Amino acid sequence: MLEQDLKYCKSIKAFIVSGRLVPANDVLATLYSLPDKVVDTVGITSLPSEDSIFERRRKLDFLHMQEELMKEENKRRKREKEEQAKMKEIKASEEDLALKEMIIPTAKEAREQARARTLEKEEKICEISCALAVLASASSVSREREAFLRLVNLEIELYNGMVEKEGTDGEKDALKAYKVAHDESDSTSVEAEGDEVSSALIDKVDAMLQNLETEIDYICAYW
């Protein structure tokens, strides 16, 4: 618009040279060199002697032309806005994609670290289980378990004998025998335990229990 207005002003100046009017041919040549809408504007403002109906028609055509120009300008601006919006969407999608590419390796690393910690815990638990199995299957512990089972079986036999004689004449004798045998078995078991459990066994069991306690504390700290 500014360029066309400058051309229009130059054409006005071209009509006057050295204080005198330019010949009609030069005026026509200048008008022919101008854009159509500028010529129409000049025609509308410089033809007051035209017929009123024709003049109104020309003005109406001019208004229609201006309206079309405005519509085209609005369409152009709308296209520019749509293109800008598309560019923003493309840029946002590219940023989201880049962010996802950064997040995916991080999440994968976190899963791998969690899996490694889980495997480490499972290994520690297996070690503890193996240590417990070794402790339970030790020969000295097995001997103690067998001695305890023998005492339990003896207790059951004495109790069954007392129950069988319940309500008979030998009930008191059976009860007395049960108590005597029970006291003897207790003293015998204490002495046997003192004889069987040596200091080496105590040290071995204590060391294994300390190792187990250390492993359990380690797992609890990282669980």
Protein Blocks (a to p, Z undefined) as FASTA:
>chain_A
ZZmmmmmmmmmmmmpgghiacdfklmmmmmmmpcfklmmmmmmmmmmkbcfklmmmmmmm
mmmmmmmmmmmmmmmmmmmmmmmmmmmmmmmmmmmmmmmmmmmmmmmmmmmmmmmmmmmm
mmmmmmmmmmmmmmmmpmklmmmmmmmmmmmmmmmmmmmmmmmmgoiaklmmmmmmmmmm
mmmmmmmmmmmmmmmmcfklmmmmmmmmmmmmmmmmmmmmmZZ
